[in-house]
Amino acid sequence: MKVMGFAGWSGSGKTTLVEQVISVLTARGYAVSLVKHAHHSFDIDHAGKDSWRHRQAGCREVMVSSGQRWSLTRELRGAPEATLDELLDKLGPCDVVLVEGFKRAEIPKIEVHRAVVTEPLLFPEDGRIVAVATDTEVSTTLPTLDINDPEAVADFVVGYLAL
């Protein structure tokens, strides 16, 4: 399984860029999966829905299935957060997994940076960052990619991972 991360501060445009790169890669025939890290409590289902009610009643896992998709929700109920490796092990076969977030993961990552974000760049401290997708000049020897050119970012992913 080949994995490429997208890391950056909140507001940098990670989600938009990842969404666009997924569209480009799938249009080229690649099977793409995604793991996204959330820093806060989130719900896939909503209050009042059957699956939400079952989780609230105490289920550790709730699976919902239809003719179009299935989804599994696991409540940690005080257990430690899953590692990226544990999450990757749960995915089905694909050509590439894109990982959004997981800034500190030991995987190759593209840093996503916009000039409007005032947080410091990650790459000087993270040797796993292999390129920077940005809308501004960045002083680095790493490849710099235009954050507004998802085709070029997808080309980099394909080349770097030898897809």
Accessible surface in RSA format (square Angstrom, percent):
REM  Atomic radii and reference values for relative SASA: ProtOr
REM  Chains: A
REM  Algorithm: Lee & Richards
REM  Probe-radius: 1.40
REM  Slices: 20
REM RES _ NUM      All-atoms   Total-Side   Main-Chain    Non-polar    All polar
REM                ABS   REL    ABS   REL    ABS   REL    ABS   REL    ABS   REL
RES MET A   1   121.19  62.8  44.12  29.2  77.07 183.5  48.40  41.2  72.79  96.4
RES LYS A   2    82.73  40.4  78.62  48.2   4.11   9.8  60.95  54.9  21.78  23.2
RES VAL A   3    19.76  13.0  14.63  13.2   5.12  12.3  14.63  12.7   5.12  13.9
RES MET A   4     0.00   0.0   0.00   0.0   0.00   0.0   0.00   0.0   0.00   0.0
RES GLY A   5     0.00   0.0   0.00   N/A   0.00   0.0   0.00   0.0   0.00   0.0
RES PHE A   6     0.00   0.0   0.00   0.0   0.00   0.0   0.00   0.0   0.00   0.0
RES ALA A   7     0.13   0.1   0.13   0.2   0.00   0.0   0.13   0.2   0.00   0.0
RES GLY A   8     2.85   3.5   0.00   N/A   2.85   3.5   0.31   0.8   2.54   5.7
RES TRP A   9    62.83  25.2  62.45  30.2   0.38   0.9  62.45  33.3   0.38   0.6
RES SER A  10   105.62  89.3  82.37 109.9  23.25  53.6  49.46 105.3  56.16  78.7
RES GLY A  11    59.70  73.6   0.00   N/A  59.70  73.6  38.73 106.3  20.97  47.0
RES SER A  12     0.83   0.7   0.83   1.1   0.00   0.0   0.83   1.8   0.00   0.0
RES GLY A  13    19.12  23.6   0.00   N/A  19.12  23.6  15.75  43.2   3.37   7.5
RES LYS A  14    28.34  13.8  26.44  16.2   1.90   4.5  12.35  11.1  15.99  17.0
RES THR A  15    76.29  54.3  73.67  74.7   2.63   6.3  62.27  83.6  14.02  21.2
RES THR A  16    69.02  49.1  68.20  69.1   0.82   2.0  34.87  46.8  34.15  51.6
RES LEU A  17     2.00   1.1   1.20   0.9   0.80   2.0   1.74   1.2   0.26   0.7
RES VAL A  18     2.77   1.8   2.77   2.5   0.00   0.0   2.77   2.4   0.00   0.0
RES GLU A  19   109.81  63.0 106.24  80.4   3.57   8.5  36.52  70.6  73.29  59.8
RES GLN A  20    68.82  38.5  65.20  47.7   3.61   8.6  22.88  48.7  45.94  34.8
RES VAL A  21     0.00   0.0   0.00   0.0   0.00   0.0   0.00   0.0   0.00   0.0
RES ILE A  22    46.91  26.7  46.91  34.9   0.00   0.0  46.91  33.8   0.00   0.0
RES SER A  23    65.91  55.7  57.89  77.3   8.03  18.5  33.55  71.4  32.36  45.3
RES VAL A  24    16.61  10.9  13.08  11.8   3.53   8.5  16.47  14.3   0.14   0.4
RES LEU A  25     0.00   0.0   0.00   0.0   0.00   0.0   0.00   0.0   0.00   0.0
RES THR A  26    65.45  46.6  50.07  50.8  15.38  36.7  37.19  50.0  28.26  42.7
RES ALA A  27    91.57  84.2  47.40  73.1  44.17 100.5  60.20  84.8  31.37  83.1
RES ARG A  28    97.66  41.0  61.76  31.5  35.89  85.5  45.99  62.8  51.67  31.3
RES GLY A  29    65.16  80.4   0.00   N/A  65.16  80.4  35.36  97.0  29.81  66.8
RES TYR A  30    51.20  23.9  45.49  25.9   5.71  14.9  25.04  18.8  26.16  32.3
RES ALA A  31    51.54  47.4  42.24  65.2   9.31  21.2  51.48  72.5   0.07   0.2
RES VAL A  32    31.31  20.6   1.00   0.9  30.30  73.0   1.00   0.9  30.30  82.2
RES SER A  33    29.24  24.7  22.01  29.4   7.24  16.7  10.75  22.9  18.49  25.9
RES LEU A  34    71.21  39.7  47.81  34.2  23.40  58.8  47.81  33.6  23.40  63.0
RES VAL A  35    14.03   9.2  10.52   9.5   3.51   8.5  14.03  12.2   0.00   0.0
RES LYS A  36   112.29  54.8  84.22  51.7  28.07  66.8  66.28  59.7  46.01  49.0
RES HIS A  37    36.08  19.7  26.68  18.5   9.41  24.1  20.97  21.6  15.12  17.6
RES ALA A  38    35.38  32.5  14.42  22.3  20.96  47.7  18.09  25.5  17.30  45.8
RES HIS A  39   144.37  78.9 108.53  75.4  35.84  91.7  85.94  88.6  58.42  68.0
RES HIS A  40   130.91  71.5 114.02  79.3  16.89  43.2  94.08  97.0  36.83  42.9
RES SER A  41   115.75  97.8  80.63 107.6  35.12  80.9  56.60 120.5  59.15  82.9
RES PHE A  42   131.23  65.7 104.15  64.5  27.09  70.5 113.49  68.8  17.74  50.8
RES ASP A  43    73.11  51.2  48.02  47.8  25.09  59.3  15.18  35.7  57.93  57.8
RES ILE A  44   106.71  60.7  84.15  62.7  22.56  54.4  89.09  64.2  17.62  47.8
RES ASP A  45    20.25  14.2  15.95  15.9   4.30  10.2  18.25  42.9   2.00   2.0
RES HIS A  46   122.14  66.8 120.30  83.6   1.84   4.7  80.63  83.1  41.51  48.3
RES ALA A  47    79.14  72.8  52.23  80.6  26.91  61.2  52.54  74.0  26.60  70.5
RES GLY A  48    48.86  60.3   0.00   N/A  48.86  60.3  32.14  88.2  16.72  37.4
RES LYS A  49   128.30  62.6 126.28  77.5   2.02   4.8  71.96  64.8  56.34  60.0
RES ASP A  50    94.75  66.4  90.83  90.4   3.92   9.3  24.48  57.6  70.27  70.1
RES SER A  51    16.38  13.8  13.20  17.6   3.18   7.3   6.87  14.6   9.51  13.3
RES TRP A  52    64.61  25.9  64.61  31.3   0.00   0.0  57.94  30.9   6.68  10.8
RES ARG A  53   141.44  59.4 135.39  69.0   6.05  14.4  28.06  38.3 113.38  68.7
RES HIS A  54    94.99  51.9  94.38  65.6   0.62   1.6  57.36  59.1  37.64  43.8
RES ARG A  55    15.19   6.4  14.10   7.2   1.10   2.6   1.48   2.0  13.71   8.3
RES GLN A  56   108.49  60.7  76.24  55.7  32.25  76.8  21.91  46.6  86.58  65.7
RES ALA A  57    93.33  85.8  46.43  71.7  46.90 106.7  59.99  84.5  33.34  88.3
RES GLY A  58    43.95  54.2   0.00   N/A  43.95  54.2  24.01  65.9  19.94  44.6
RES CYS A  59    55.83  42.2  45.90  51.2   9.93  23.3   8.49  21.5  47.34  51.0
RES ARG A  60   147.38  61.9 141.37  72.1   6.01  14.3  51.98  71.0  95.40  57.8
RES GLU A  61    68.63  39.4  49.49  37.4  19.13  45.6  14.85  28.7  53.77  43.9
RES VAL A  62    14.90   9.8  10.15   9.2   4.74  11.4  14.03  12.2   0.86   2.3
RES MET A  63   112.44  58.2  81.25  53.8  31.19  74.3  49.63  42.2  62.81  83.2
RES VAL A  64    79.20  52.1  74.75  67.7   4.45  10.7  77.92  67.7   1.28   3.5
RES SER A  65    84.43  71.3  53.20  71.0  31.22  71.9  29.16  62.1  55.26  77.4
RES SER A  66    69.21  58.5  42.58  56.8  26.63  61.3  52.56 111.9  16.65  23.3
RES GLY A  67    90.82 112.0   0.00   N/A  90.82 112.0  43.84 120.3  46.98 105.2
RES GLN A  68   153.33  85.7 118.08  86.3  35.24  83.9  42.54  90.5 110.79  84.0
RES ARG A  69   166.91  70.1 153.23  78.1  13.69  32.6  69.69  95.2  97.22  58.9
RES TRP A  70   162.22  65.1 140.62  68.1  21.60  50.7 110.76  59.1  51.47  83.5
RES SER A  71    40.41  34.1  35.12  46.9   5.29  12.2  29.83  63.5  10.58  14.8
RES LEU A  72    74.58  41.5  49.33  35.3  25.25  63.5  49.33  34.6  25.25  68.0
RES THR A  73    30.17  21.5  27.24  27.6   2.94   7.0  20.53  27.6   9.64  14.6
RES ARG A  74   101.36  42.6  78.04  39.8  23.32  55.5  25.22  34.5  76.14  46.1
RES GLU A  75    41.17  23.6  39.43  29.8   1.74   4.1   3.33   6.4  37.84  30.9
RES LEU A  76    76.48  42.6  65.79  47.1  10.69  26.9  67.00  47.1   9.47  25.5
RES ARG A  77   134.88  56.6  87.27  44.5  47.61 113.4  67.77  92.6  67.11  40.7
RES GLY A  78    83.13 102.5   0.00   N/A  83.13 102.5  42.97 117.9  40.16  89.9
RES ALA A  79    50.14  46.1  33.11  51.1  17.03  38.7  40.06  56.4  10.08  26.7
RES PRO A  80   119.07  86.8 100.05  91.2  19.02  69.1 111.59  92.1   7.48  46.5
RES GLU A  81   109.29  62.7  88.80  67.2  20.48  48.8  43.14  83.4  66.15  54.0
RES ALA A  82    27.30  25.1  19.86  30.6   7.45  16.9  22.54  31.7   4.77  12.6
RES THR A  83    75.40  53.6  68.60  69.5   6.80  16.2  72.42  97.3   2.98   4.5
RES LEU A  84    15.25   8.5  10.82   7.7   4.43  11.1  10.82   7.6   4.43  11.9
RES ASP A  85   100.68  70.5  98.40  97.9   2.28   5.4  28.15  66.2  72.54  72.3
RES GLU A  86    88.34  50.7  85.68  64.8   2.66   6.3  34.67  67.1  53.67  43.8
RES LEU A  87    54.19  30.2  51.77  37.0   2.41   6.1  51.97  36.5   2.22   6.0
RES LEU A  88    18.58  10.3  17.59  12.6   0.99   2.5  17.84  12.5   0.74   2.0
RES ASP A  89   124.02  86.9  90.90  90.5  33.12  78.3  30.22  71.1  93.80  93.5
RES LYS A  90   135.39  66.1  99.18  60.9  36.22  86.2  66.10  59.5  69.30  73.8
RES LEU A  91    54.15  30.2  37.06  26.5  17.10  43.0  38.61  27.1  15.55  41.8
RES GLY A  92    42.96  53.0   0.00   N/A  42.96  53.0  30.58  83.9  12.39  27.7
RES PRO A  93   141.30 103.0 110.19 100.4  31.11 113.1 119.34  98.5  21.96 136.5
RES CYS A  94    27.90  21.1   2.20   2.5  25.70  60.4   8.45  21.4  19.45  21.0
RES ASP A  95    62.64  43.9  53.62  53.4   9.02  21.3   9.98  23.5  52.66  52.5
RES VAL A  96     0.00   0.0   0.00   0.0   0.00   0.0   0.00   0.0   0.00   0.0
RES VAL A  97     0.00   0.0   0.00   0.0   0.00   0.0   0.00   0.0   0.00   0.0
RES LEU A  98     0.00   0.0   0.00   0.0   0.00   0.0   0.00   0.0   0.00   0.0
RES VAL A  99     0.02   0.0   0.00   0.0   0.02   0.0   0.02   0.0   0.00   0.0
RES GLU A 100     4.79   2.8   4.79   3.6   0.00   0.0   0.88   1.7   3.91   3.2
RES GLY A 101     7.74   9.5   0.00   N/A   7.74   9.5   7.69  21.1   0.05   0.1
RES PHE A 102    30.17  15.1  20.17  12.5  10.00  26.0  28.98  17.6   1.20   3.4
RES LYS A 103    40.20  19.6  32.92  20.2   7.28  17.3  12.48  11.2  27.72  29.5
RES ARG A 104   187.02  78.5 164.90  84.1  22.12  52.7  84.39 115.3 102.63  62.2
RES ALA A 105    17.48  16.1   3.57   5.5  13.91  31.6  15.08  21.2   2.40   6.4
RES GLU A 106   138.10  79.3 117.84  89.2  20.26  48.2  61.35 118.7  76.75  62.7
RES ILE A 107    17.68  10.1  17.40  13.0   0.27   0.7  17.68  12.7   0.00   0.0
RES PRO A 108    23.06  16.8  22.54  20.5   0.52   1.9  23.06  19.0   0.00   0.0
RES LYS A 109     0.95   0.5   0.95   0.6   0.00   0.0   0.12   0.1   0.83   0.9
RES ILE A 110     0.00   0.0   0.00   0.0   0.00   0.0   0.00   0.0   0.00   0.0
RES GLU A 111     1.30   0.7   1.30   1.0   0.00   0.0   0.00   0.0   1.30   1.1
RES VAL A 112     1.78   1.2   0.00   0.0   1.78   4.3   0.00   0.0   1.78   4.8
RES HIS A 113    18.76  10.3  18.65  13.0   0.11   0.3   5.74   5.9  13.02  15.2
RES ARG A 114    56.56  23.7  56.56  28.8   0.00   0.0  15.53  21.2  41.03  24.9
RES ALA A 115    61.33  56.4  37.53  57.9  23.80  54.1  40.72  57.3  20.60  54.6
RES VAL A 116   122.07  80.3  94.93  85.9  27.13  65.4 102.99  89.5  19.07  51.7
RES VAL A 117    18.12  11.9   9.62   8.7   8.50  20.5  13.79  12.0   4.33  11.7
RES THR A 118   132.14  94.0  98.09  99.4  34.06  81.2  75.31 101.2  56.84  85.9
RES GLU A 119    82.74  47.5  75.86  57.4   6.87  16.4  13.19  25.5  69.55  56.8
RES PRO A 120    92.84  67.7  81.62  74.4  11.22  40.8  92.74  76.6   0.09   0.6
RES LEU A 121    49.52  27.6  36.15  25.9  13.37  33.6  36.30  25.5  13.23  35.6
RES LEU A 122    22.75  12.7  19.00  13.6   3.75   9.4  22.09  15.5   0.67   1.8
RES PHE A 123    32.65  16.3  23.08  14.3   9.58  24.9  23.08  14.0   9.58  27.4
RES PRO A 124    85.79  62.5  47.99  43.7  37.81 137.4  56.21  46.4  29.58 183.9
RES GLU A 125   161.00  92.4 125.88  95.2  35.12  83.6  57.89 112.0 103.11  84.2
RES ASP A 126    28.87  20.2  23.49  23.4   5.39  12.7  17.41  41.0  11.46  11.4
RES GLY A 127    81.20 100.1   0.00   N/A  81.20 100.1  43.10 118.3  38.10  85.3
RES ARG A 128    97.88  41.1  95.63  48.7   2.25   5.3  24.66  33.7  73.21  44.4
RES ILE A 129     5.64   3.2   0.07   0.1   5.57  13.4   0.07   0.1   5.57  15.1
RES VAL A 130    22.99  15.1  17.51  15.9   5.47  13.2  19.61  17.0   3.37   9.2
RES ALA A 131     0.00   0.0   0.00   0.0   0.00   0.0   0.00   0.0   0.00   0.0
RES VAL A 132     0.00   0.0   0.00   0.0   0.00   0.0   0.00   0.0   0.00   0.0
RES ALA A 133     0.00   0.0   0.00   0.0   0.00   0.0   0.00   0.0   0.00   0.0
RES THR A 134    10.21   7.3   5.79   5.9   4.42  10.5   5.79   7.8   4.42   6.7
RES ASP A 135    63.40  44.4  27.05  26.9  36.35  86.0  17.88  42.1  45.52  45.4
RES THR A 136    51.81  36.8  34.11  34.6  17.70  42.2  17.39  23.4  34.42  52.0
RES GLU A 137   171.47  98.4 149.14 112.8  22.33  53.2  68.45 132.4 103.03  84.1
RES VAL A 138    21.29  14.0   1.43   1.3  19.85  47.8   5.88   5.1  15.40  41.8
RES SER A 139   114.55  96.8  83.53 111.5  31.02  71.5  53.56 114.1  60.99  85.4
RES THR A 140    39.26  27.9   2.29   2.3  36.97  88.1  10.45  14.0  28.81  43.6
RES THR A 141   146.79 104.4 111.04 112.6  35.75  85.2  88.38 118.7  58.41  88.3
RES LEU A 142    47.06  26.2  40.42  28.9   6.64  16.7  41.31  29.0   5.75  15.5
RES PRO A 143    64.55  47.0  51.50  46.9  13.05  47.4  64.39  53.2   0.16   1.0
RES THR A 144    73.73  52.4  45.95  46.6  27.77  66.2  14.32  19.2  59.40  89.8
RES LEU A 145    22.60  12.6  17.91  12.8   4.69  11.8  21.85  15.3   0.75   2.0
RES ASP A 146    75.50  52.9  64.99  64.7  10.52  24.9  28.10  66.1  47.40  47.3
RES ILE A 147     3.21   1.8   0.67   0.5   2.54   6.1   0.67   0.5   2.54   6.9
RES ASN A 148    99.55  68.6  72.16  69.7  27.39  65.9  28.88  69.5  70.67  68.3
RES ASP A 149    54.65  38.3  52.37  52.1   2.29   5.4  11.28  26.6  43.37  43.3
RES PRO A 150    28.12  20.5  28.12  25.6   0.00   0.0  28.12  23.2   0.00   0.0
RES GLU A 151    91.13  52.3  91.13  68.9   0.00   0.0  43.79  84.7  47.33  38.6
RES ALA A 152    31.57  29.0  26.92  41.5   4.64  10.6  28.56  40.2   3.01   8.0
RES VAL A 153     0.00   0.0   0.00   0.0   0.00   0.0   0.00   0.0   0.00   0.0
RES ALA A 154     0.00   0.0   0.00   0.0   0.00   0.0   0.00   0.0   0.00   0.0
RES ASP A 155    77.78  54.5  68.27  67.9   9.52  22.5  27.55  64.8  50.23  50.1
RES PHE A 156    37.19  18.6  28.76  17.8   8.43  21.9  36.64  22.2   0.55   1.6
RES VAL A 157     0.00   0.0   0.00   0.0   0.00   0.0   0.00   0.0   0.00   0.0
RES VAL A 158    29.91  19.7  29.25  26.5   0.66   1.6  29.25  25.4   0.66   1.8
RES GLY A 159    55.07  67.9   0.00   N/A  55.07  67.9  37.22 102.1  17.85  40.0
RES TYR A 160   105.53  49.3  74.55  42.4  30.98  80.6  53.75  40.4  51.78  63.8
RES LEU A 161    19.62  10.9  13.47   9.6   6.15  15.5  17.16  12.1   2.46   6.6
RES ALA A 162    77.23  71.0  53.61  82.7  23.62  53.7  62.09  87.4  15.14  40.1
RES LEU A 163    55.65  31.0   5.16   3.7  50.49 126.9  29.31  20.6  26.34  70.9
END  Absolute sums over single chains surface
CHAIN  1 A     9832.9       7276.1       2556.8       5380.3       4452.7
END  Absolute sums over all chains
TOTAL          9832.9       7276.1       2556.8       5380.3       4452.7
